[in-house]
Amino acid sequence: MLKTGNQAPRFELSKIDGNFISLSREINEHRSVLLIFLRHLG
């Protein structure tokens, strides 16, 4: 679990427009980030 002051995990996600988003970059720019993880149970 992330706590205030901890470094964000290093990973990037591709966006629909072909660019990438980096969690650590977004947090360093003081942007709010909402992650939703879906699990397929089929």
C-alpha positions as a Markdown table, in Angstrom:
| # | Residue | x | y | z |
|---|---|---|---|---|
| 1 | Met | 0.0 | 0.0 | 0.0 |
| 2 | Leu | 1.3 | 3.5 | -0.9 |
| 3 | Lys | 1.7 | 5.9 | 1.9 |
| 4 | Thr | 2.4 | 9.6 | 1.8 |
| 5 | Gly | 6.1 | 10.1 | 0.9 |
| 6 | Asn | 6.6 | 6.7 | -0.7 |
| 7 | Gln | 7.8 | 6.4 | -4.3 |
| 8 | Ala | 5.1 | 5.3 | -6.7 |
| 9 | Pro | 5.6 | 1.9 | -8.5 |
| 10 | Arg | 7.3 | 2.2 | -11.9 |
| 11 | Phe | 4.9 | 1.2 | -14.6 |
| 12 | Glu | 3.3 | 2.7 | -17.7 |
| 13 | Leu | 0.0 | 2.2 | -19.3 |
| 14 | Ser | -0.9 | 2.8 | -22.9 |
| 15 | Lys | -3.7 | 5.2 | -23.6 |
| 16 | Ile | -6.3 | 5.1 | -26.4 |
| 17 | Asp | -4.4 | 7.8 | -28.4 |
| 18 | Gly | -1.2 | 5.7 | -28.5 |
| 19 | Asn | 0.6 | 7.7 | -25.8 |
| 20 | Phe | 1.7 | 6.3 | -22.5 |
| 21 | Ile | 0.9 | 7.4 | -19.0 |
| 22 | Ser | 3.3 | 6.9 | -16.1 |
| 23 | Leu | 2.0 | 6.7 | -12.6 |
| 24 | Ser | 5.1 | 8.1 | -11.0 |
| 25 | Arg | 5.1 | 11.1 | -13.5 |
| 26 | Glu | 1.4 | 11.9 | -12.8 |
| 27 | Ile | 2.0 | 11.8 | -9.0 |
| 28 | Asn | 5.2 | 13.9 | -9.3 |
| 29 | Glu | 3.1 | 16.5 | -11.2 |
| 30 | His | 0.6 | 16.5 | -8.3 |
| 31 | Arg | -2.2 | 15.2 | -10.4 |
| 32 | Ser | -4.9 | 13.0 | -8.9 |
| 33 | Val | -4.9 | 9.5 | -10.2 |
| 34 | Leu | -7.7 | 6.9 | -10.0 |
| 35 | Leu | -6.8 | 3.3 | -10.8 |
| 36 | Ile | -9.5 | 0.7 | -11.3 |
| 37 | Phe | -8.5 | -3.0 | -11.6 |
| 38 | Leu | -11.1 | -5.3 | -13.1 |
| 39 | Arg | -10.8 | -9.1 | -12.7 |
| 40 | His | -12.5 | -11.4 | -15.1 |
| 41 | Leu | -13.8 | -14.4 | -13.2 |
| 42 | Gly | -14.7 | -16.5 | -16.3 |
